[in-house]
Every structure is written in structure tokens, then in C-alpha cells.
Amino acid sequence: MKNNKSSFKEELVHVSALQEYVYCARRFYYQRYHNQIGTPYELVDGRSKHDKQSHQGGWITERYFKADELDLHGKIDLIESDGDVLTPVERKRAESGQYFLSDEVQLAGYCMLLESAIEEPVNIGYIYLYETDERYAIQITENHRDTVRKIIDRIRSMSVDSIPHLT
């Protein structure tokens, strides 16, 4: 890794960065280069919920994956096993009672990581919402995978000298 704080080009992208970037690229920029966002309440509360849930049920919980060929790494919240089929589950606070496109992109990144690890397609994942105690099956498409690859490229090409436009 380079010591140049203005460049992250040598680092793998963390899957949660995909969600953060899609949510707001400018906010992601300020957090990454200037650490001006701090730790939001939602993140602290979400970590607490993850800690409680990770000790329940018969799931494979919080497993770390790394895929150099994808330039991606991250920790999947839950992996459900139904025989030979492994399915990632992304858990969200979701006070709004809904999930967003940025959450789907994050889930797609986790599916891609799991695919790389098991060398089999992972075409479905789940988003679980704590607030409503509901989970949604998300069919992971080539469009999702293309979006993940494009965002990884955008994140890796970011620099301290180039603030993203508001969208």
C-alpha cells in the first residue's frame, strides 16, 4: 500500500463502500479523504444489532471474503445454507421500513465475493430489515454485477483533488 493518502488505487474496495458510494458519492468522498462525517448513530446502532444477531440461529455468521480479481473484500452478515446452496443475507436497520438500490448493490457485491470463494454462481441474496422483521429475496442480475464493477472503478479512480458532483 502506498503512503500517499490521496490515492487508494492499490487497495481493494470494501463492499460497504459500494453502498456508501451509491447512497451519496460526495459524502463518501468527504468521509474517505477528510474524515468529516464521523461515526453516525445508525452505524453504531447497526453494529449493536449485528452483535446480538450474530450469536443466534444456526447460520454461518459474519464471514470475511477477499477476491483480488474483483478488487473487492468484505464481511457477509449471514450465509444461509440449504444443502449445497449458499445464500448471503445483508441485515439493515431500515427505520424507513424499506431497502434502497444502494443496499441491492451492496448485496450484489457480497454475492460476487461468495461466487468467487465457492466458484459457483450466486444469483440470489436476501436483505433483512430489523425494523419490520422482513426479508426480501433479491435476484442478482448481470446488471447488478456490471453496476458493482463500475462503482469499483469509480471508487478506485477517485482522488483528493476531485470532489464528486451532487446527484
Salt bridges, closest charged atoms under 4 A:
GLU10 OE2 - LYS2 NZ 3.86
ASP45 OD2 - LYS49 NZ 2.80
ASP45 OD2 - ARG93 NE 2.53
GLU62 OE2 - HIS50 ND1 3.76
GLU62 OE2 - ARG91 NH2 3.62
ASP68 OD1 - LYS66 NZ 3.92
ASP71 OD2 - ARG156 NE 3.89
ASP77 OD1 - HIS50 ND1 3.21
GLU80 OE2 - ARG135 NH1 2.45
GLU90 OE2 - LYS92 NZ 3.24
GLU95 OE2 - ARG93 NH2 2.55
ASP103 OD1 - LYS92 NZ 3.47
GLU104 OE1 - HIS144 NE2 2.68
GLU115 OE2 - ARG145 NH2 2.51
GLU142 OE2 - ARG145 NH1 3.89
GLU142 OE1 - ARG149 NH2 3.49
ASP146 OD1 - ARG149 NH2 2.77
